[in-house]
Amino acid sequence: MTSDSAPAIAVSLPDQWENCHACDATYRRRKLSRGEKLCCSRCGALLAAPHVESARQHALAVALTGIVLFVLANIFPIMTFDVMGAKQSNSIFTGVRGLLAQDYAPLAALVFFSAILAPALYLLFGSYVLTARMLGRSWPWDFQAYRAMELLAPWNLVPVFFVACMVAVVRLDLLGTVTWQRGAVFVVLLSICCLILEQIRENAGQDSDARLRPRFDPRVKRQRALALVVSGVILYPFANILPVMTMTVPGDKAALTVWGGVMELFHVGLWPAGVIVFLASMCVPFLKLAALGWLLWMDGKSTLRRERSKLFGVVETVGTWSMVDIFLLSVLVAVGQLGSLASVTAELGALFFAAVLVCTIFAAANYSEQMIWREEKV
């Protein structure tokens, strides 16, 4: 426990008892001084931080700015692709429309939810909750809105979408000319707002919204998580063997797997982009499945609890970056439709890859830190 952290102390007053959101240990709430944080003495999780008025104001300003930037990022085009005078521009939604046109509705729904709907709801709920806190009032459904923010956080993938845009530019530069448009600036600023708001939310600790955290049956949660991990393991080989897209240019037609796309980037000397795609699309899904599998295998054991808790935190943080490949496909489908000059088509492997990603995200959501600590009596 750090020097500026206050340990959680149990007392005998029932109305002062609360449970740690991570390990379910009982602790006493108390008023915190400026710069002081309340941390769990059992698992080390941040439980609460002092409510500094300026911090709330900054968070609300970030959320409201994010809403404005979200609208602008979805109105203006992000980039323009030019091949021999034929041009095609894209916005976030054009990728969704392109996937729908190719009869890949599940992929279109995934891109729409994680790049448009989830970020919009995350910012709206955040603004609602922060406004209520600023006014010192309890608005209808404000605690539920905060809970919704927690559930939407793993799906707020605007920063991942912009990384996919940068990788797409690297690919498209090999075929024609790519010009960034003003929408790219708004996407970058929106990504920064989302990252800052999420950091502020995490630094706030468990706070009083913990009272609405649902109780769970660990056996049911474990069965669900295990089923999703097993499903992900079964689907993972198909996601890497089958092609995820077909790129057609005059004189060449190539069906690319995830690994094939990585090797193509390395062969043309674009190794930084190749490293990003390799780590996000191949390493992260495999390591996330392996980590969740190990956590489930260790369930019920009393050893390495803190290490397992830290590992689960890493899994939650990096797991969604696998969406780079799906977003990359949506961007290429959006701007790469220039008839005989260039075309990009989604393939079956993309569905398997998206299914693996969804399995890992839901498996992590069904697994809980409380499953690591629940056997130990406080």
Secondary structure by P-SEA (a helix, b strand, c coil): ccccccccccccccccbbbbcccbbbbbbbbbcccbbbbbccccccccccccaaaaaaaaaaaaaaaaaaaaaaccccbbbbcccbbbbbccaaaaaaaaaacaaaaaaaaaaaccaaaaaaaaaaaaaaaaaaacccccaaaaaaaaaaaacccccaaaaaaaaaaaaaaaaacbbbbbcaaaaaaaaaaaaaaaaaaaaaaccccccccccccccaaaaaaaaaaaaaaaaaaaaaaaacccbbbbcccccccccaaaaaaaaaaacaaaaaaaaaaaccaaaaaaaaaaaaaaaacccccaaaaaaaaaaaaaacccccaaaaaaaaaaaacccccccbbbbbcaaaaaaaaaaaaaaaaaaacccccccccccc
